[in-house]
Amino acid sequence: MSHCAARGEKLSANHFHIERSYLSDLAGRVKLVEAEKASDNKQTRKGSSITRSISKSSKPKISQGELSELVLNHIHSGVIFCDESLNVVFFNEIFADLFDLDKTRITGKPVTDFMPNPLLQYVLRHGKAEMGVRYSVEKVQCVVNIIPVKKRGEVIGIIVESIPDDTLKNLIGKLSVLEDKACAYKREFSRLFSAKYTFSDIKGESGPIREARMLSSKYAKTDSSVLLLGATGTGKEMFAHAIHNESWRRNGPFVCLNCAAIPKDLFESELFGYAPGAFTGAHQKGKVGKIELAQRGTVFLDEIGDLPLNVQSKLLRVLESKTIERVGDLKPIEIDFRLIAATNKNLRAMIGRNEFREDLFYRLNTMTVQIPKLCKISEDIPLITNYILSSMGKSGMTFSPNALEVMQRYEWIGNIRELKNVIERAVSLADSDVIDVEHLPPEVITLKRQVHFSGFSGAADNLLTQQLFHCETEILKESLRLTKGNKMKTAKLLGISRSTLYEKCEKHNLSHFDWNSNC
């Protein structure tokens, strides 16, 4: 029994061993089959690739002659080639359609049979091309180019290119559109970069303004840099325009840049431009700088005192070398321009504070023009006001003598710019063509009187209350004179109510004031 059990255990073990070997062998065979299948797939893909390559390479090859014919037939103008005897060798389909030809009938025949033109023989004999020849026969109207074909210097034939009228009209139409666009861009460029004023627009006959105008006119005939000095609002930009228009560069661009309005980080790119991708956020095509835009023209740098020191050094180098380098680019660009600079600052004082380069100052200080303040040329105010009114389209309006007197005695801290603003306000308030004192801002009248009454500062007791009382009395008197005693107009002129005016007149014993008197 035990023997049988032992034998059974042995059989079981052997059976397990056989099964494991069988399974292992089976797994190996499966792997082999999978490997063979993968190899077959790979060979199949390789075979299909080879098949495609063979099919590609099995395309019929085009001969050189066929390729030439194919190319010529895709040209939009008619082409014919004739040998040294002017016999037809080849012509494309456009030529055949244009002259209604049959290729089988005229190949080898003289071209003069259907295209009689003495210039064909002339070009063949002299070897010189004839371009743009007008040709017309029966219903065919075209322009032809007759070109000799040479080999080792000898003429072996000619090519006749025929361009139909319809094609030419189409090309001319497209060219006309392009020319219109180019003219529009040119006009826009001229509008944006052109000087508007001349010396005839600078009004005034007083000594300072005549001297400034005379110096500027002389400097305009040179090509040196010009420095315009003057307070804010004195018209420095107008002088810059006039200098450009008087110079030989008048037909070139006039490019303005206000240095006070540009952030410091953008100065270099604005003045000199930048290359594509020069910095983060730069335009992919780059940018042309203001100086480069002014090629053969003028650059006007207003408020040059606000130019950063690092840009000043670059500007000095540009002025001396007449070349610029865009930001992020190493290629120098030759530039031809004239510089006009302007400032309301004391550049010499800025040099002492290391705020302005001394070498740049002396480069600019060669030719300077001092533009006078308006208070220094007050006698020119009538001329200037008339010019401003005319430029506003209000040439029919005038200022009354009283209004002009008030304006001539005002300080005009803002100069011409302030005067223009006052005139614009007065024009909008005036009910007729005559602008009177009542249409002027209160500060113009008040500040004028402050200057006029400054002599009261020498009063014996020098008390502030007494000074104010005297000033108020005189202002009331002057206002009543200007309005000829009209209380309503006087109150409006002074910006107070009529009841307040009556109180002040009673306080200053002016209730029965005689506005005709000088007291």
ChimeraX attribute file (.defattr): number of C-alpha atoms within 10 A of each C-alpha:
attribute: neighborCount
match mode: 1-to-1
recipient: residues
	/A:1	6
	/A:2	7
	/A:3	8
	/A:4	9
	/A:5	10
	/A:6	11
	/A:7	12
	/A:8	12
	/A:9	12
	/A:10	12
	/A:11	12
	/A:12	12
	/A:13	12
	/A:14	12
	/A:15	12
	/A:16	12
	/A:17	12
	/A:18	12
	/A:19	12
	/A:20	12
	/A:21	12
	/A:22	12
	/A:23	12
	/A:24	12
	/A:25	12
	/A:26	12
	/A:27	12
	/A:28	12
	/A:29	12
	/A:30	12
	/A:31	12
	/A:32	12
	/A:33	12
	/A:34	12
	/A:35	12
	/A:36	12
	/A:37	12
	/A:38	12
	/A:39	12
	/A:40	12
	/A:41	12
	/A:42	12
	/A:43	12
	/A:44	12
	/A:45	12
	/A:46	12
	/A:47	12
	/A:48	12
	/A:49	12
	/A:50	12
	/A:51	12
	/A:52	12
	/A:53	11
	/A:54	11
	/A:55	10
	/A:56	10
	/A:57	10
	/A:58	9
	/A:59	8
	/A:60	7
	/A:61	9
	/A:62	10
	/A:63	9
	/A:64	9
	/A:65	9
	/A:66	11
	/A:67	12
	/A:68	11
	/A:69	15
	/A:70	14
	/A:71	11
	/A:72	19
	/A:73	17
	/A:74	12
	/A:75	12
	/A:76	15
	/A:77	18
	/A:78	24
	/A:79	22
	/A:80	21
	/A:81	20
	/A:82	25
	/A:83	19
	/A:84	16
	/A:85	15
	/A:86	19
	/A:87	19
	/A:88	21
	/A:89	16
	/A:90	17
	/A:91	23
	/A:92	21
	/A:93	22
	/A:94	21
	/A:95	21
	/A:96	15
	/A:97	11
	/A:98	17
	/A:99	17
	/A:100	12
	/A:101	15
	/A:102	11
	/A:103	14
	/A:104	7
	/A:105	8
	/A:106	17
	/A:107	16
	/A:108	16
	/A:109	15
	/A:110	17
	/A:111	21
	/A:112	14
	/A:113	10
	/A:114	13
	/A:115	13
	/A:116	12
	/A:117	12
	/A:118	9
	/A:119	13
	/A:120	23
	/A:121	15
	/A:122	14
	/A:123	20
	/A:124	26
	/A:125	13
	/A:126	10
	/A:127	19
	/A:128	14
	/A:129	19
	/A:130	16
	/A:131	13
	/A:132	14
	/A:133	13
	/A:134	13
	/A:135	17
	/A:136	12
	/A:137	11
	/A:138	6
	/A:139	8
	/A:140	12
	/A:141	17
	/A:142	21
	/A:143	16
	/A:144	22
	/A:145	18
	/A:146	22
	/A:147	20
	/A:148	24
	/A:149	21
	/A:150	13
	/A:151	8
	/A:152	6
	/A:153	8
	/A:154	12
	/A:155	18
	/A:156	17
	/A:157	24
	/A:158	26
	/A:159	22
	/A:160	21
	/A:161	21
	/A:162	25
	/A:163	23
	/A:164	20
	/A:165	14
	/A:166	11
	/A:167	13
	/A:168	13
	/A:169	11
	/A:170	11
	/A:171	12
	/A:172	12
	/A:173	12
	/A:174	12
	/A:175	12
	/A:176	12
	/A:177	12
	/A:178	12
	/A:179	12
	/A:180	12
	/A:181	12
	/A:182	12
	/A:183	12
	/A:184	12
	/A:185	12
	/A:186	12
	/A:187	12
	/A:188	12
	/A:189	12
	/A:190	15
	/A:191	13
	/A:192	13
	/A:193	19
	/A:194	21
	/A:195	24
	/A:196	14
	/A:197	18
	/A:198	16
	/A:199	18
	/A:200	9
	/A:201	13
	/A:202	18
	/A:203	19
	/A:204	19
	/A:205	13
	/A:206	13
	/A:207	12
	/A:208	16
	/A:209	21
	/A:210	14
	/A:211	16
	/A:212	17
	/A:213	23
	/A:214	13
	/A:215	16
	/A:216	24
	/A:217	19
	/A:218	13
	/A:219	19
	/A:220	20
	/A:221	14
	/A:222	14
	/A:223	14
	/A:224	16
	/A:225	21
	/A:226	25
	/A:227	26
	/A:228	25
	/A:229	21
	/A:230	19
	/A:231	19
	/A:232	18
	/A:233	19
	/A:234	21
	/A:235	19
	/A:236	24
	/A:237	20
	/A:238	16
	/A:239	25
	/A:240	32
	/A:241	23
	/A:242	24
	/A:243	29
	/A:244	31
	/A:245	23
	/A:246	19
	/A:247	19
	/A:248	15
	/A:249	20
	/A:250	18
	/A:251	14
	/A:252	20
	/A:253	23
	/A:254	29
	/A:255	22
	/A:256	23
	/A:257	18
	/A:258	14
	/A:259	21
	/A:260	14
	/A:261	11
	/A:262	13
	/A:263	11
	/A:264	14
	/A:265	9
	/A:266	10
	/A:267	18
	/A:268	20
	/A:269	20
	/A:270	19
	/A:271	24
	/A:272	23
	/A:273	25
	/A:274	23
	/A:275	22
	/A:276	16
	/A:277	15
	/A:278	18
	/A:279	11
	/A:280	6
	/A:281	7
	/A:282	14
	/A:283	13
	/A:284	10
	/A:285	10
	/A:286	17
	/A:287	19
	/A:288	16
	/A:289	20
	/A:290	20
	/A:291	27
	/A:292	24
	/A:293	21
	/A:294	22
	/A:295	19
	/A:296	18
	/A:297	25
	/A:298	32
	/A:299	27
	/A:300	26
	/A:301	23
	/A:302	24
	/A:303	20
	/A:304	22
	/A:305	22
	/A:306	18
	/A:307	21
	/A:308	18
	/A:309	14
	/A:310	12
	/A:311	15
	/A:312	20
	/A:313	15
	/A:314	17
	/A:315	20
	/A:316	17
	/A:317	14
	/A:318	17
	/A:319	20
	/A:320	10
	/A:321	11
	/A:322	16
	/A:323	16
	/A:324	24
	/A:325	19
	/A:326	24
	/A:327	21
	/A:328	15
	/A:329	14
	/A:330	10
	/A:331	11
	/A:332	11
	/A:333	11
	/A:334	13
	/A:335	19
	/A:336	14
	/A:337	23
	/A:338	24
	/A:339	21
	/A:340	26
	/A:341	24
	/A:342	26
	/A:343	20
	/A:344	18
	/A:345	16
	/A:346	11
	/A:347	19
	/A:348	14
	/A:349	11
	/A:350	14
	/A:351	14
	/A:352	11
	/A:353	9
	/A:354	11
	/A:355	16
	/A:356	22
	/A:357	20
	/A:358	15
	/A:359	13
	/A:360	16
	/A:361	17
	/A:362	10
	/A:363	17
	/A:364	21
	/A:365	16
	/A:366	11
	/A:367	18
	/A:368	19
	/A:369	21
	/A:370	18
	/A:371	20
	/A:372	20
	/A:373	22
	/A:374	27
	/A:375	19
	/A:376	16
	/A:377	16
	/A:378	20
	/A:379	17
	/A:380	17
	/A:381	20
	/A:382	18
	/A:383	13
	/A:384	20
	/A:385	20
	/A:386	19
	/A:387	17
	/A:388	18
	/A:389	19
	/A:390	13
	/A:391	10
	/A:392	13
	/A:393	10
	/A:394	14
	/A:395	14
	/A:396	10
	/A:397	16
	/A:398	19
	/A:399	22
	/A:400	13
	/A:401	14
	/A:402	15
	/A:403	19
	/A:404	20
	/A:405	17
	/A:406	19
	/A:407	23
	/A:408	20
	/A:409	18
	/A:410	22
	/A:411	17
	/A:412	21
	/A:413	16
	/A:414	17
	/A:415	19
	/A:416	21
	/A:417	15
	/A:418	16
	/A:419	20
	/A:420	18
	/A:421	12
	/A:422	16
	/A:423	21
	/A:424	14
	/A:425	14
	/A:426	20
	/A:427	22
	/A:428	10
	/A:429	14
	/A:430	15
	/A:431	10
	/A:432	10
	/A:433	14
	/A:434	16
	/A:435	23
	/A:436	21
	/A:437	24
	/A:438	22
	/A:439	21
	/A:440	21
	/A:441	16
	/A:442	15
	/A:443	11
	/A:444	17
	/A:445	22
	/A:446	17
	/A:447	16
	/A:448	20
	/A:449	19
	/A:450	13
	/A:451	12
	/A:452	14
	/A:453	15
	/A:454	11
	/A:455	9
	/A:456	14
	/A:457	12
	/A:458	9
	/A:459	10
	/A:460	7
	/A:461	9
	/A:462	11
	/A:463	10
	/A:464	10
	/A:465	9
	/A:466	13
	/A:467	18
	/A:468	12
	/A:469	13
	/A:470	15
	/A:471	19
	/A:472	16
	/A:473	18
	/A:474	17
	/A:475	19
	/A:476	21
	/A:477	22
	/A:478	18
	/A:479	23
	/A:480	22
	/A:481	19
	/A:482	21
	/A:483	19
	/A:484	14
	/A:485	18
	/A:486	13
	/A:487	18
	/A:488	14
	/A:489	18
	/A:490	24
	/A:491	21
	/A:492	15
	/A:493	20
	/A:494	19
	/A:495	13
	/A:496	12
	/A:497	13
	/A:498	16
	/A:499	12
	/A:500	11
	/A:501	20
	/A:502	15
	/A:503	13
	/A:504	16
	/A:505	18
	/A:506	12
	/A:507	12
	/A:508	17
	/A:509	11
	/A:510	17
	/A:511	13
	/A:512	9
	/A:513	16
	/A:514	14
	/A:515	18
	/A:516	11
	/A:517	8
	/A:518	8
	/A:519	8
